Every structure is written in C-alpha cells, then in structure tokens.
Amino acid sequence: MNETSRPSRPGSRPSYHGGSDAKRSFKGKKFTPRRKVCRLCADHIDHVDYKQLQIVKTFLADSGKILSRRVTGTCAKHQRQITRAIKANRNLAILPYSG
C-alpha cells in the first residue's frame, strides 16, 4: 500500500471527489434556488373553501396525503385553509382518507 492511498490521520478517510478539477469546472457560479411563490396569493384567492374541489385536489398526493408547504410553496395562511378544506371534505366523504 503506498503513501497516497492512506489516510493522513487515524480516523480520517481519503477524499475521492476529484480534487481541484471539479472546482474549476464550476467556475464560481453558485446555484440559488428560485423562491416558490404561493399560487393562491398570485391568483388573489382570499379564502379556500371545501367546495372548491379543483383547488383542494391539487394539494393532495396520489396516496391521499396532504402535500407540505415545502413541496407546494404555499404560504402558511393558505396552507391552513387547504388543510381545513381537505379535512372537511374527508368528513363529508367527498375525498377519501387514503388513495
């Protein structure tokens, strides 16, 4: 075993990330993710009601789970309204509890 393949310290591991060549191809441009905009705020929807089934269904996964704010990009106010509308629809048997 030669000296280059050994870790320098007893607990460390060797680096296999390509060294400085990977940094050169990146050219210093940092990836900044685009901020998600609440679709309901953009459409000027003030209140989400349980009767607006087209809107409510877009925030459900195929399995019947409520999609999170992180995934959909909705604001906290509309996420609470969506959650209440979905739960009301489930109680009225309009939407299933599971997909």
Phi and psi restraints in degrees (value plus and minus 20) as a CYANA .aco file:
   2 ASN   PHI    -107.3   -67.3
   2 ASN   PSI     153.6   193.6
   3 GLU   PHI     -90.9   -50.9
   3 GLU   PSI     -47.8    -7.8
   4 THR   PHI     -95.9   -55.9
   4 THR   PSI     -44.6    -4.6
   5 SER   PHI    -108.8   -68.8
   5 SER   PSI     -26.8    13.2
   6 ARG   PHI    -108.9   -68.9
   6 ARG   PSI     127.5   167.5
   7 PRO   PHI     -89.3   -49.3
   7 PRO   PSI     128.7   168.7
   8 SER   PHI     -96.3   -56.3
   8 SER   PSI     -51.6   -11.6
   9 ARG   PHI    -135.5   -95.5
   9 ARG   PSI     140.1   180.1
  10 PRO   PHI     -82.4   -42.4
  10 PRO   PSI     -51.2   -11.2
  11 GLY   PHI    -121.9   -81.9
  11 GLY   PSI     -21.0    19.0
  12 SER   PHI    -114.8   -74.8
  12 SER   PSI     141.7   181.7
  13 ARG   PHI    -134.3   -94.3
  13 ARG   PSI     132.8   172.8
  14 PRO   PHI     -91.6   -51.6
  14 PRO   PSI     131.4   171.4
  15 SER   PHI    -111.0   -71.0
  15 SER   PSI     109.8   149.8
  16 TYR   PHI    -139.7   -99.7
  16 TYR   PSI      10.7    50.7
  17 HIS   PHI    -110.8   -70.8
  17 HIS   PSI     -10.5    29.5
  18 GLY   PHI      72.3   112.3
  18 GLY   PSI     -22.5    17.5
  19 GLY   PHI      49.0    89.0
  19 GLY   PSI    -160.9  -120.9
  20 SER   PHI    -101.6   -61.6
  20 SER   PSI     -34.0     6.0
  21 ASP   PHI     -84.5   -44.5
  21 ASP   PSI     -55.2   -15.2
  22 ALA   PHI     -87.1   -47.1
  22 ALA   PSI     -54.2   -14.2
  23 LYS   PHI     -92.8   -52.8
  23 LYS   PSI     -53.4   -13.4
  24 ARG   PHI     -89.5   -49.5
  24 ARG   PSI     -55.8   -15.8
  25 SER   PHI     -91.6   -51.6
  25 SER   PSI     -41.1    -1.1
  26 PHE   PHI     -96.9   -56.9
  26 PHE   PSI     -49.9    -9.9
  27 LYS   PHI      38.3    78.3
  27 LYS   PSI       9.6    49.6
  28 GLY   PHI      56.3    96.3
  28 GLY   PSI     -15.8    24.2
  29 LYS   PHI    -105.4   -65.4
  29 LYS   PSI     103.4   143.4
  30 LYS   PHI    -115.9   -75.9
  30 LYS   PSI     121.8   161.8
  31 PHE   PHI    -104.0   -64.0
  31 PHE   PSI      99.0   139.0
  32 THR   PHI    -132.7   -92.7
  32 THR   PSI      96.3   136.3
  33 PRO   PHI     -87.4   -47.4
  33 PRO   PSI     124.7   164.7
  34 ARG   PHI     -94.9   -54.9
  34 ARG   PSI     115.3   155.3
  35 ARG   PHI     -90.5   -50.5
  35 ARG   PSI     112.6   152.6
  36 LYS   PHI     -96.8   -56.8
  36 LYS   PSI     117.9   157.9
  37 VAL   PHI    -125.9   -85.9
  37 VAL   PSI     119.0   159.0
  38 CYS   PHI     -85.0   -45.0
  38 CYS   PSI     100.6   140.6
  39 ARG   PHI     -87.2   -47.2
  39 ARG   PSI     -52.4   -12.4
  40 LEU   PHI     -93.0   -53.0
  40 LEU   PSI     -56.1   -16.1
  41 CYS   PHI     -87.9   -47.9
  41 CYS   PSI     -58.4   -18.4
  42 ALA   PHI     -86.6   -46.6
  42 ALA   PSI     -52.4   -12.4
  43 ASP   PHI    -109.3   -69.3
  43 ASP   PSI     -15.9    24.1
  44 HIS   PHI      38.1    78.1
  44 HIS   PSI      24.0    64.0
  45 ILE   PHI    -114.2   -74.2
  45 ILE   PSI      95.1   135.1
  46 ASP   PHI    -100.8   -60.8
  46 ASP   PSI     -60.2   -20.2
  47 HIS   PHI    -155.4  -115.4
  47 HIS   PSI     114.6   154.6
  48 VAL   PHI    -120.3   -80.3
  48 VAL   PSI     100.3   140.3
  49 ASP   PHI    -126.3   -86.3
  49 ASP   PSI     138.0   178.0
  50 TYR   PHI     -86.8   -46.8
  50 TYR   PSI     -39.1     0.9
  51 LYS   PHI     -98.8   -58.8
  51 LYS   PSI     -34.0     6.0
  52 GLN   PHI    -106.4   -66.4
  52 GLN   PSI      54.8    94.8
  53 LEU   PHI     -88.4   -48.4
  53 LEU   PSI     -52.7   -12.7
  54 GLN   PHI     -83.5   -43.5
  54 GLN   PSI     -59.9   -19.9
  55 ILE   PHI     -90.9   -50.9
  55 ILE   PSI     -64.3   -24.3
  56 VAL   PHI     -85.1   -45.1
  56 VAL   PSI     -58.8   -18.8
  57 LYS   PHI     -86.6   -46.6
  57 LYS   PSI     -45.4    -5.4
  58 THR   PHI     -91.6   -51.6
  58 THR   PSI     -36.5     3.5
  59 PHE   PHI    -122.8   -82.8
  59 PHE   PSI      -3.5    36.5
  60 LEU   PHI    -132.6   -92.6
  60 LEU   PSI     121.4   161.4
  61 ALA   PHI     -99.9   -59.9
  61 ALA   PSI     150.1   190.1
  62 ASP   PHI     -83.8   -43.8
  62 ASP   PSI     -48.2    -8.2
  63 SER   PHI     -99.6   -59.6
  63 SER   PSI     -27.0    13.0
  64 GLY   PHI      78.2   118.2
  64 GLY   PSI     -18.7    21.3
  65 LYS   PHI    -100.8   -60.8
  65 LYS   PSI     131.2   171.2
  66 ILE   PHI     -99.5   -59.5
  66 ILE   PSI     107.8   147.8
  67 LEU   PHI     -94.5   -54.5
  67 LEU   PSI     124.9   164.9
  68 SER   PHI     -99.4   -59.4
  68 SER   PSI     146.4   186.4
  69 ARG   PHI     -83.4   -43.4
  69 ARG   PSI     -55.6   -15.6
  70 ARG   PHI     -83.0   -43.0
  70 ARG   PSI     -55.1   -15.1
  71 VAL   PHI    -100.3   -60.3
  71 VAL   PSI     -66.6   -26.6
  72 THR   PHI    -106.5   -66.5
  72 THR   PSI     -47.3    -7.3
  73 GLY   PHI      64.2   104.2
  73 GLY   PSI      -5.3    34.7
  74 THR   PHI     -98.3   -58.3
  74 THR   PSI     137.8   177.8
  75 CYS   PHI     -99.0   -59.0
  75 CYS   PSI     148.4   188.4
  76 ALA   PHI     -84.5   -44.5
  76 ALA   PSI     -58.6   -18.6
  77 LYS   PHI     -82.4   -42.4
  77 LYS   PSI     -67.8   -27.8
  78 HIS   PHI     -92.9   -52.9
  78 HIS   PSI     -50.8   -10.8
  79 GLN   PHI     -83.8   -43.8
  79 GLN   PSI     -58.8   -18.8
  80 ARG   PHI     -84.7   -44.7
  80 ARG   PSI     -61.4   -21.4
  81 GLN   PHI     -85.7   -45.7
  81 GLN   PSI     -59.5   -19.5
  82 ILE   PHI     -83.9   -43.9
  82 ILE   PSI     -63.9   -23.9
  83 THR   PHI     -82.3   -42.3
  83 THR   PSI     -63.6   -23.6
  84 ARG   PHI     -83.5   -43.5
  84 ARG   PSI     -60.7   -20.7
  85 ALA   PHI     -86.1   -46.1
  85 ALA   PSI     -60.8   -20.8
  86 ILE   PHI     -85.5   -45.5
  86 ILE   PSI     -63.2   -23.2
  87 LYS   PHI     -86.7   -46.7
  87 LYS   PSI     -55.5   -15.5
  88 ALA   PHI     -86.8   -46.8
  88 ALA   PSI     -61.0   -21.0
  89 ASN   PHI     -85.4   -45.4
  89 ASN   PSI     -55.5   -15.5
  90 ARG   PHI     -87.7   -47.7
  90 ARG   PSI     -59.7   -19.7
  91 ASN   PHI     -86.7   -46.7
  91 ASN   PSI     -52.8   -12.8
  92 LEU   PHI    -106.0   -66.0
  92 LEU   PSI     -18.4    21.6
  93 ALA   PHI      44.6    84.6
  93 ALA   PSI       9.7    49.7
  94 ILE   PHI    -104.7   -64.7
  94 ILE   PSI     -60.3   -20.3
  95 LEU   PHI    -133.9   -93.9
  95 LEU   PSI     125.5   165.5
  96 PRO   PHI     -98.0   -58.0
  96 PRO   PSI     136.8   176.8
  97 TYR   PHI     -92.0   -52.0
  97 TYR   PSI     -51.3   -11.3
  98 SER   PHI    -154.1  -114.1
  98 SER   PSI     134.8   174.8
